[in-house]
Amino acid sequence: MAKSPHPQAQLLLEAHVEYILAQLGGQPLEELIESLVDQLFENARKITLDEAVTREMIKATARGYAVELELSGAIPELVGDIARSLYAHPIHARTRVSELLSDGLFSEFLDKILEMRDLHQWIVHEAVTNPVYAALASELLMEGLRGYARQGSDKVRDIPGLRKAGRLANQTILRAALPLIEETLEESLRKYIQRSLQGLLDRSENFLLGLFDEEKIRTLVLDAWDIIKHKRISEFKEGVSSLDIEEFFVIGYEAWRELRATPIYGALIDSGIDCFFDKYGDTTLSEILEEMGVTREIAIRDANRFAPPVLAMLRRKKLLQPFIQEQLAGFYASPAVAGILAAPATAPATTAKTPAKPAATTKAAAAPKVGKPADKQPAAKKSTKAAGSPTAKKPKAGGSAPKTRKTAKNKE
């Protein structure tokens, strides 16, 4: 059970809460935000990234969210809803491809891709050595040869000598001979293709690489771009349904879930964090903010965008005052505050020493009667000076002289 604060502490607590509430609205809040942002930016000039946080702290946080965080089943459903919303948005009917990618950027992408000759060679080599490509090439060759063989069989039927032997005999011979000829020819051709397929694939690879002419390809691609760039985004939706987009999003989400469990995922995150700290570890936070484009004006703008509405909402729901009071109540109910309020109303320790000041002032006022401090001037000299001073009054008769000497002696 919480201890009840001192009655006076309770009054101080209520006053403190009201003061803070007054600062969290209207003009005082804007001034408070500016003051806090200015303090943050000023202090950011004195703190480097390595002093603020360590790379181990950032790695642990990044892994916690990107790798270890267990995601609920509602995420795929949300992804599907977002996909449907994006697909059905009417802006696709008003947006052309050229608005997403300018001619200049498209040309830069194209030029960069055409410059990557090693990539082109790798793609062509992997394509022609793929078993699927080999099977396709073999089937195309066989189909072409079959067509040629069929044309040959048609020519055999038109041989004049066979026509003279009689239609019936001709047809009988053809029916019996042609299937055997075709089967034998196809089997021989298939064996030949299998024996020479590798050589054919190598020649096809060289042929494809020889066709790669940068200028020709650039011209063809740019011609296609001139047609595509004027089309609206909605025109590309004809062959893709909303369900297709939704399933692609879900598949991508599942692929990411599997990827985040692999060692490479965490290793790449750690590598990126190390790179950032290697570059900015000795840099002040203000310089990092400046390089990232975060200025004082942006910070104040965003703070004023969110803080006033949020605080106003908390006021309306009567949540702000209890929250502030809860944060301060512990202090005002603490023994330290109770001891301060229970103590007698005495002057502070610094005020108690003030009566000693008049004595020092009196001593200082008497000091001008002596030329130098006592520890820096011989006693005899001071006595002589005091007795022989032209301004000193002459001793009066009747025993005044001994009193003067006693006074001098006391001063010594």
Secondary structure, 3 states (H helix, E strand, C coil): CCCCCCHHHHHHHHHHHHHHHHHCCHHHHHHHHHHHHHHHHHHHCCCEHHHHCCHHHHHHHHHHHHHHCCCCCHHHHHHHHHHHHHHHCHHHHCCEHHHHCCHHHHHHHHHHHHHCHHHHHHHHHHHHCCHHHHHHHHHHHHHHHHHHHHHHHHHHHCCHHHHHCCHHHHHHHHHHHHHHHHHHHHHHHHHHHHHHHHHHHHHHHHHHHHHCCHHHHHHHHHHHHHHHCCCEHHHHHCCCCHHHHHHHHHHHHHHHHHHCCCHHHHHHHHHHHHHHHHHHCCCEHHHHHHHCCCCHHHHHHHHHHHHHHHHHHHHHCCCHHHHHHHHHHHHHCCHHHHHHHHCCCCCCHHHHCCCHHHHHHHHHHHHHHCCCCHHHCCHHHHHHHHHCCCCCCCCCCCCHHHHHHHHHHHHC
